Amino acid sequence: MDSKYLRKILGCIRKAADDYDMIAEGDKIAVGLSGGKDSLILTAALAFYRRFSPVKFELCAINVDMGFPGMEKERAELAAFLEELEVPYYCVKTDIAEIVFDIRKESNPCSLCSKMRRGALNSKCAELGFNKLALGHNADDLVETFFLSMIYEGRLSTFQPVSYMSRTGITLIRPLIYAGEADIKGALNKTGLTPLYNPCPANRHTEREHIKEILGYVQDEIPISKDRILSALVSPDRYSLLPPKKDKK
């Protein structure tokens, strides 16, 4: 693979690393590699970034096998991809699919599934002695999470670029926070990488997908909207919300 196809993504990672002190000398970073477009591009970009990063760090990739059958060919291709990048690969076998869909029969499975997958990733990181876990959330995800939180939870909130998880001692980082989904798809097409098939029955039937569609309509009407929303979220000096209510006591 040629790093020139990832030039824009590498620029986004460098900026995120600089702005939020994401990567320090001697870090051991594990990528949560689902096999989707974001995590594939993140893994490839970090593999190239470590070559010229001003600080030296180790890298590996961890894939959580949720227990869906018939994924052997895809996982073999994933292992070959990582071997080419010279990134150590670990697969964690779990029964998450059975627990979420067959035992618990969750009507809204994404929340529980996410927690269980994150738990599996954290446990493997700790076992391997890696201190940071990199996830492939991108700029579009940042905006969508803000609207999900506001509309469904009544909170003005989104995920953080860097989060220290005190229970595990692992720091969560999101190096693609400045990379748009369109940039990631473009890089994917240029590199010829093929995302793994997602066998989850809840795929594309979630609240997040609904929010994505709504923001797509807004973007069609106001093409600068997504960039402006992202700019507002990453610029705290632009926040201007109501002050706390007066304490009547």
Legacy VTK file of the C-alpha trace (Angstrom):
# vtk DataFile Version 3.0
C-alpha trace
ASCII
DATASET POLYDATA
POINTS 249 float
0.000 0.000 0.000
1.238 3.491 -0.847
0.998 6.133 1.880
0.188 8.827 -0.727
-3.394 7.532 -0.820
-3.691 8.326 2.879
-2.136 11.791 2.741
-5.262 13.687 3.845
-6.038 11.162 6.580
-2.461 11.359 7.854
-2.779 15.137 8.018
-5.942 14.801 10.099
-4.253 12.360 12.470
-1.224 14.611 12.886
-3.472 17.590 13.738
-5.557 15.580 16.218
-2.420 14.188 17.869
-0.985 17.707 18.203
-4.189 19.411 19.371
-5.079 16.847 22.028
-1.699 15.297 22.973
-3.024 11.931 21.850
0.251 10.088 21.397
3.244 10.219 23.749
6.728 8.759 23.558
6.686 5.037 24.257
2.920 4.595 23.986
1.606 1.144 23.157
-1.491 1.716 21.037
-4.044 -0.958 20.132
-6.529 -0.208 17.347
-10.028 -1.558 17.836
-10.289 -3.115 14.390
-13.873 -4.043 13.536
-13.047 -4.431 9.843
-15.285 -1.531 8.836
-14.041 1.322 6.667
-13.091 3.625 9.552
-11.052 1.116 11.530
-9.329 -0.210 8.382
-8.222 3.276 7.343
-7.239 4.153 10.929
-5.054 1.056 11.198
-3.361 1.668 7.849
-2.837 5.379 8.576
-1.375 4.765 12.047
0.940 2.128 10.568
2.351 4.791 8.237
2.180 7.593 10.818
4.490 5.727 13.221
7.238 5.962 10.589
7.464 9.751 10.747
5.737 10.586 14.038
7.811 12.923 16.244
7.282 10.428 19.072
7.852 6.679 18.845
5.031 4.293 19.670
4.093 0.627 19.287
1.016 -0.485 17.390
-1.212 -3.558 17.247
-4.754 -4.321 16.103
-7.442 -6.140 18.091
-10.542 -7.584 16.459
-13.508 -8.747 18.542
-15.123 -11.882 17.102
-18.742 -11.481 18.195
-19.599 -15.064 17.364
-21.451 -14.619 14.074
-20.818 -17.688 11.871
-19.256 -17.735 8.407
-16.601 -15.028 8.865
-13.503 -17.223 8.482
-12.576 -16.000 4.978
-12.952 -12.338 5.952
-10.795 -12.792 9.067
-8.084 -14.478 7.022
-8.079 -11.488 4.667
-7.880 -9.169 7.674
-4.856 -11.052 9.012
-3.134 -10.810 5.610
-3.809 -7.053 5.468
-2.209 -6.550 8.881
0.766 -8.723 8.012
1.425 -6.469 5.011
1.338 -3.426 7.315
3.600 -5.181 9.842
1.006 -4.666 12.568
0.563 -7.498 15.126
-2.995 -8.839 15.066
-5.082 -10.347 17.859
-8.600 -11.775 17.577
-10.745 -12.020 20.727
-13.441 -14.670 20.471
-16.672 -13.865 22.341
-20.338 -14.890 22.600
-21.624 -11.320 22.295
-23.995 -12.080 19.393
-25.608 -14.977 21.236
-25.956 -12.991 24.482
-27.391 -9.860 22.850
-29.725 -11.422 20.273
-30.566 -14.933 21.510
-30.359 -14.792 25.299
-31.193 -11.176 26.127
-33.229 -10.604 22.938
-32.456 -6.891 23.140
-34.916 -4.644 21.300
-32.219 -1.930 21.219
-29.072 -4.068 21.001
-26.472 -1.436 20.073
-25.875 -0.069 23.575
-25.249 -3.450 25.219
-23.230 -4.700 22.244
-21.023 -1.604 22.333
-20.349 -1.994 26.058
-19.479 -5.676 25.702
-17.185 -5.094 22.715
-15.443 -2.233 24.545
-15.023 -4.486 27.569
-13.435 -7.193 25.402
-11.069 -4.650 23.827
-10.087 -3.192 27.198
-9.399 -6.623 28.661
-7.168 -7.597 25.729
-5.325 -4.262 25.912
-4.624 -4.822 29.594
-3.531 -8.418 28.951
-1.083 -7.278 26.253
0.200 -4.342 28.311
-1.053 -1.685 25.884
-1.918 1.656 27.494
-4.025 3.230 24.733
-6.975 2.062 22.651
-7.595 3.860 19.327
-11.118 3.832 17.888
-12.166 4.844 14.386
-14.806 7.457 15.188
-14.600 10.256 12.633
-15.770 13.877 12.336
-19.222 12.832 11.103
-19.592 10.528 14.104
-18.736 13.445 16.401
-21.536 15.570 14.916
-24.031 12.689 14.864
-23.314 11.816 18.496
-23.978 15.431 19.493
-27.397 15.352 17.803
-28.197 11.889 19.192
-27.456 13.120 22.698
-29.426 16.346 22.260
-32.511 14.826 20.616
-32.816 11.477 22.427
-31.278 12.315 25.815
-31.798 16.061 26.221
-28.061 16.630 26.775
-25.524 18.779 24.916
-22.747 16.213 24.762
-20.516 14.229 22.434
-17.527 11.911 22.796
-14.077 13.170 23.772
-10.942 12.967 21.599
-9.019 11.562 24.598
-10.594 9.805 27.590
-8.799 8.141 30.496
-10.692 5.107 31.793
-9.749 4.894 35.456
-11.226 1.424 35.971
-8.884 -0.133 33.421
-6.011 2.362 33.346
-6.376 2.585 29.566
-6.667 5.844 27.629
-9.153 5.934 24.763
-8.108 8.014 21.738
-9.904 8.912 18.517
-7.272 9.958 15.941
-9.811 10.376 13.093
-11.776 13.094 14.860
-10.886 15.624 12.123
-11.381 13.222 9.194
-14.730 13.379 7.412
-16.548 10.256 6.280
-16.177 11.360 2.655
-12.394 11.581 3.106
-12.313 8.101 4.596
-14.409 6.643 1.772
-12.138 8.350 -0.752
-9.025 6.899 0.872
-10.670 3.481 0.982
-11.415 3.589 -2.747
-7.863 4.665 -3.599
-6.244 1.950 -1.502
-8.596 -0.756 -2.762
-9.350 -1.973 0.757
-12.608 -3.862 1.214
-14.443 -3.579 4.547
-15.539 -6.791 6.211
-19.164 -7.793 5.721
-21.207 -6.798 8.768
-23.557 -9.689 9.662
-25.254 -7.849 12.553
-29.063 -7.910 12.073
-29.293 -4.397 13.562
-26.902 -2.954 10.978
-28.372 0.199 9.344
-31.510 0.026 11.508
-30.427 2.302 14.333
-31.125 5.755 15.769
-27.686 6.813 14.527
-28.627 5.920 10.953
-31.798 8.012 11.313
-29.764 10.998 12.542
-27.327 10.466 9.658
-30.218 10.675 7.187
-31.572 13.861 8.788
-28.141 15.522 8.707
-27.843 14.416 5.092
-31.017 16.352 4.252
-29.661 19.425 6.067
-26.357 19.106 4.211
-28.217 18.972 0.887
-30.034 22.216 1.735
-27.071 23.952 3.409
-23.806 22.484 2.066
-21.619 24.238 4.670
-23.710 22.974 7.599
-21.637 19.948 8.598
-18.362 21.870 8.517
-19.882 24.672 10.603
-21.294 22.264 13.197
-17.955 20.460 13.470
-16.115 23.764 13.793
-18.446 24.819 16.611
-17.956 21.536 18.484
-14.147 21.658 18.401
-13.997 25.386 19.304
-15.036 25.882 22.960
-14.546 29.644 22.584
-17.630 29.639 20.344
-19.943 28.083 22.939
-22.649 30.489 24.093
-25.303 28.653 26.078
-27.634 29.663 28.899
-26.117 30.247 32.340
-27.103 27.978 35.272
-30.515 28.707 36.750
-30.606 30.865 39.841
-30.623 28.886 43.098
-33.935 29.900 44.723
-32.806 28.681 48.129
LINES 1 250
249 0 1 2 3 4 5 6 7 8 9 10 11 12 13 14 15 16 17 18 19 20 21 22 23 24 25 26 27 28 29 30 31 32 33 34 35 36 37 38 39 40 41 42 43 44 45 46 47 48 49 50 51 52 53 54 55 56 57 58 59 60 61 62 63 64 65 66 67 68 69 70 71 72 73 74 75 76 77 78 79 80 81 82 83 84 85 86 87 88 89 90 91 92 93 94 95 96 97 98 99 100 101 102 103 104 105 106 107 108 109 110 111 112 113 114 115 116 117 118 119 120 121 122 123 124 125 126 127 128 129 130 131 132 133 134 135 136 137 138 139 140 141 142 143 144 145 146 147 148 149 150 151 152 153 154 155 156 157 158 159 160 161 162 163 164 165 166 167 168 169 170 171 172 173 174 175 176 177 178 179 180 181 182 183 184 185 186 187 188 189 190 191 192 193 194 195 196 197 198 199 200 201 202 203 204 205 206 207 208 209 210 211 212 213 214 215 216 217 218 219 220 221 222 223 224 225 226 227 228 229 230 231 232 233 234 235 236 237 238 239 240 241 242 243 244 245 246 247 248
